[in-house]
Amino acid sequence: MLQVGQLVGERFRVLRTLGQGGMGTVYVAEQLGLGRHVALKVMHPHIARAPGFSERFQREAQVLARLRHPGSVEVYDYGLDSGFLYLAMELVSGETVESLLLREGAQPVPRAVDLTVQVLEVLEAAHVLGIIHRDLKPANLFLDNHEGRERVKVLDFGLAALGGELNVRLTQEGMAVGTPGFMSPEQMRGLPLDGRSDLYSVGCVLYELLTGVPPFPVAVSAEAAVAHLYRPVPPLREMRPALSIPQSLEATVMKALEKLPELRPADAAAMRQELLAVLDEPLGPAAPKKRGEGKKTERGLGLARHEVPVPKPVAGGLPVGVVASREGSTETTLVMSLSACGFQARVVSPEGPLGELGALLFVADGRESLAHARALASRPGAPPVLLCGPADDWELVTGALEGGLFDFVPLPLDSLDLTRKVSRAQKSKR
């Protein structure tokens, strides 16, 4: 860490430490000559030494300096000094949305929507420049007062955007670029990102503004990652039963939180327009549920039913095969669950022909099941293989994603999640 009084880049004198994050430490520094205070973000040395990072840092810093929006933090300068990569940025005052939520809890609908609209305005400007934030969360949204109006400032564009190409490598080293409770599924998988990844994070923030809790309020990072990858988002009224919001607002939130990017709003402008339309609607009481509606569980199947319509399987789709690493009642239960969702399903032998199947579900029994499932997936003419196992077995989950399997189906089964994934597998086989 830098010492108080240390000079960086021959023009920034360190005054005090402001905070520390995954990619660097933030200091309050004085810019000599101008006498202004700045936020000086200095990359951790092991990140700065990563191959190619220095060149990418300077290239991206130039792009970030072009991001001029009232809701973004202005970049003043950047450079390399004695092995330290630094970024000098506007120093803001006020409080974070995270502090607001801790103090007040869930926010009124108009305020929650207004704050989110302001964030989306900043993202519109950033995405035009090709800048993806990658770490949007309440702690990175700052509130200040500008001409009598509450204004949102989006922080940490620099650290988040600059970490993009290193995301997968840093994660493998145990240092994730991003926050699991707010990261999109594709970001957790290390896939290429576009602006719709940020929209997923915005959806998480808006969800917490409306309910007082994030979509998946779990403390363990691995559990949060599993939830965002595989579990349906709980309806807003399930988290806050007395919540009264327009149905169109709930629809926009749930759309932003879709697991697949193509099902989310097309871009920040589209999501912003949807939310602005919500502000024009009258706020009435929540529609009462009809008798018998809600979430039910079919005994013996562990199969959850949701208020949202379950997508129908592909008409005329090929049958789905079920294989278990150890014979037992699990295969029969899974076949019954698939049948309840509208699929043709049957238990098959792993040694038999698989080419006539549209998808194959392999029920795991321990980590050694991964090798067996991968062997089936590598057979000529094999259908897409989905591994089925406990949602809290993080090594099994990541092993499935990294091992060339089509997808992971967590237990206990969820009807909507099961239908979506098997339908996608059937379509890919066709």
Residue pairs with C-beta under 8 A, 6 or more apart in sequence:
1 17
1 25
2 8
2 14
2 25
2 27
2 42
2 84
3 14
4 14
4 15
4 16
5 13
5 14
6 13
6 14
7 13
7 14
8 14
8 29
8 40
8 42
8 81
8 84
8 86
9 77
9 79
9 81
9 86
9 88
10 81
11 31
11 32
11 33
11 77
12 29
12 30
12 31
12 32
12 38
12 40
12 77
12 86
12 88
13 29
13 30
13 32
14 27
14 28
14 29
14 40
15 27
15 28
15 29
15 30
15 37
16 27
16 28
17 25
17 26
17 27
17 28
18 26
18 27
18 28
18 39
19 25
19 26
20 26
21 156
21 159
22 159
22 163
22 175
22 176
22 177
23 43
23 44
23 47
23 159
23 162
23 163
23 177
24 41
24 42
24 43
24 44
24 47
24 159
25 41
25 42
25 44
26 39
26 40
26 41
26 42
27 39
27 40
27 41
27 42
28 37
28 38
28 39
28 40
28 91
29 37
29 38
29 39
29 40
29 88
30 36
30 37
30 38
31 37
31 38
31 76
31 77
31 88
37 91
38 76
38 88
38 89
38 90
38 91
39 73
39 88
39 89
39 90
39 91
39 92
40 86
40 87
40 88
40 89
41 86
41 87
41 88
41 89
41 158
41 159
42 84
42 85
42 86
42 87
43 53
43 57
43 84
43 85
43 86
45 83
45 84
47 53
47 163
47 166
47 170
48 54
48 57
48 83
48 84
48 85
49 83
50 166
50 169
52 165
53 85
53 166
54 80
54 85
56 162
56 165
57 78
57 85
57 162
58 78
58 80
60 131
60 161
60 162
61 75
61 78
61 87
61 158
61 162
63 129
63 130
63 131
63 161
64 75
64 87
64 131
64 157
64 158
64 161
64 162
65 75
65 78
66 129
67 75
67 125
67 126
67 129
67 131
67 157
68 74
68 125
69 121
69 122
69 125
69 126
70 146
70 151
71 118
71 119
71 121
71 122
71 151
71 152
71 153
71 154
72 122
72 125
72 126
72 153
72 154
72 157
73 89
73 90
73 92
73 153
73 154
73 155
73 157
74 89
74 90
75 87
75 88
75 89
75 90
75 158
76 88
76 89
76 90
77 87
77 88
78 85
78 86
78 87
78 88
79 85
79 86
80 86
87 158
87 159
89 158
92 142
92 144
92 153
92 155
93 144
94 142
94 143
94 144
94 145
94 153
95 142
95 143
96 138
96 139
96 140
96 141
96 142
96 143
97 115
97 138
97 139
97 141
97 142
97 143
97 152
97 205
97 209
98 137
98 138
98 139
98 141
100 107
100 138
100 143
101 107
101 138
101 208
101 209
101 212
105 212
106 112
106 209
106 210
106 211
106 212
106 240
106 243
107 115
107 209
107 210
109 210
109 244
109 245
109 246
109 249
109 278
109 283
110 279
110 283
111 150
111 209
112 206
112 209
112 210
113 206
113 249
113 275
113 278
113 279
114 150
114 279
115 141
115 143
115 150
115 152
115 209
116 202
116 205
116 206
116 209
116 275
117 272
117 275
117 276
117 279
118 151
118 152
119 136
119 141
119 152
119 154
119 202
119 205
120 202
120 268
120 269
120 271
120 272
120 275
121 268
121 272
122 152
122 154
123 133
123 154
123 195
123 198
123 199
123 202
123 268
124 267
124 268
124 269
124 272
126 132
126 133
126 157
126 161
127 194
127 195
127 198
127 267
127 268
131 157
131 161
132 160
132 161
132 164
132 193
132 194
132 195
132 197
132 198
133 140
133 154
133 156
133 157
133 160
133 161
133 198
133 201
134 160
134 161
134 163
134 164
134 167
134 177
134 178
134 187
134 193
134 197
134 198
135 156
135 159
135 160
135 177
135 178
135 179
135 182
135 201
136 154
136 160
136 182
136 198
136 201
136 202
136 205
137 179
137 181
137 182
137 201
137 204
137 205
138 205
138 208
140 154
140 155
140 156
140 160
141 152
141 153
141 154
141 155
141 205
142 152
142 153
142 154
142 155
143 150
143 151
143 152
143 153
144 150
144 151
144 153
145 151
160 177
160 178
163 170
163 177
164 177
164 193
166 177
167 176
167 177
167 178
167 187
167 190
168 190
170 176
170 177
171 177
171 190
176 183
176 221
178 187
180 188
180 221
180 222
180 224
180 225
180 228
181 204
181 214
181 216
181 218
181 221
181 224
181 228
182 201
182 204
182 205
182 214
183 200
183 201
183 225
183 228
184 193
184 196
184 197
184 200
184 201
184 228
184 261
185 200
185 228
185 229
185 259
186 192
186 193
186 197
186 261
187 193
187 197
188 225
188 228
188 229
189 229
189 401
194 261
195 267
195 268
196 261
196 262
196 264
196 265
196 266
196 267
197 261
198 268
199 256
199 264
199 265
199 267
199 268
199 271
200 256
200 257
200 258
200 261
200 264
202 256
202 268
202 271
203 215
203 253
203 254
203 255
203 256
203 257
203 264
204 214
204 215
204 257
206 253
206 256
207 214
207 215
207 233
207 236
207 253
207 257
208 214
208 215
210 236
210 240
210 243
210 245
210 249
210 253
211 236
211 239
211 240
211 243
212 239
212 240
213 239
215 227
215 228
215 233
215 234
215 257
216 223
216 224
216 227
216 228
216 231
216 233
218 224
218 227
222 392
222 394
223 392
225 394
225 397
226 391
226 392
226 394
226 397
226 410
227 391
229 259
229 397
229 408
230 259
230 391
230 397
230 408
230 409
230 410
230 417
231 391
231 410
231 414
231 417
232 306
232 308
232 414
232 416
232 417
233 254
233 257
235 250
235 254
235 307
235 308
236 243
236 245
236 250
236 253
237 243
237 250
237 286
238 295
242 286
243 286
244 283
244 284
244 285
244 286
245 283
245 286
246 278
246 281
246 283
246 284
247 287
248 274
248 277
248 278
248 281
249 275
249 278
252 265
252 271
252 274
252 275
252 278
254 308
255 263
255 264
255 265
256 264
256 265
256 271
257 264
258 264
259 420
264 271
265 271
265 274
293 307
294 307
295 304
295 305
295 306
295 307
296 304
296 305
297 303
297 304
297 305
298 305
298 340
300 333
300 336
301 333
301 336
301 337
301 340
301 413
302 333
302 337
302 411
302 412
302 413
303 337
303 340
303 412
303 413
303 414
303 415
303 418
304 412
304 413
304 414
304 415
304 416
305 415
306 414
306 415
306 416
308 416
310 341
310 415
310 416
310 419
311 416
311 419
311 420
311 423
312 342
312 419
313 341
313 342
313 343
313 419
313 422
313 423
313 426
314 358
314 423
314 426
314 427
314 430
317 343
317 344
317 358
317 423
317 426
317 430
318 344
318 356
318 357
318 358
318 359
318 383
318 426
318 429
318 430
319 343
319 344
319 345
319 346
319 356
319 357
319 358
320 338
320 343
320 344
320 345
320 346
320 357
320 358
320 359
320 360
320 361
320 422
320 426
321 345
321 346
321 347
321 348
321 354
321 357
321 359
321 360
321 361
321 383
322 331
322 334
322 335
322 338
322 345
322 346
322 347
322 348
322 360
322 361
322 363
323 331
323 347
323 348
323 349
323 350
323 360
323 361
323 362
323 363
323 376
324 330
324 331
324 362
324 363
324 365
325 362
325 363
325 364
325 365
325 366
325 368
325 369
325 372
326 365
330 363
331 347
331 363
332 347
334 345
334 361
334 363
334 388
334 413
335 345
335 346
335 347
337 413
337 415
337 418
338 345
338 361
338 418
338 422
339 345
340 415
341 415
341 418
341 419
341 422
342 419
343 419
343 422
348 354
348 357
348 360
350 372
350 376
354 360
354 376
354 379
354 381
354 382
354 383
355 381
355 382
355 383
357 383
357 429
358 383
358 425
358 426
358 429
358 430
359 383
359 384
359 385
359 386
359 406
359 422
359 425
359 426
359 429
360 376
360 382
360 383
360 384
360 385
360 386
361 385
361 386
361 388
361 409
361 422
362 369
362 372
362 373
362 376
362 385
362 386
362 387
362 388
363 369
363 388
363 389
364 370
364 373
364 387
364 388
364 389
364 396
367 395
367 396
367 399
369 387
369 389
369 396
370 387
370 396
370 399
370 400
370 403
373 385
373 387
373 400
373 403
373 405
374 403
374 404
374 405
376 382
376 385
377 384
377 385
377 404
377 405
377 406
378 404
383 425
383 429
384 406
384 407
384 425
384 428
384 429
385 405
385 406
386 405
386 406
386 407
386 408
386 409
386 421
386 422
386 425
387 396
387 400
387 405
387 407
387 408
387 409
388 408
388 409
388 410
388 411
389 396
389 397
389 400
389 408
389 409
389 410
389 411
390 396
390 410
390 411
391 397
391 410
391 411
396 408
397 408
397 410
400 407
400 408
401 408
406 421
406 424
406 425
406 428
407 421
407 424
407 425
409 417
409 418
409 421
410 417
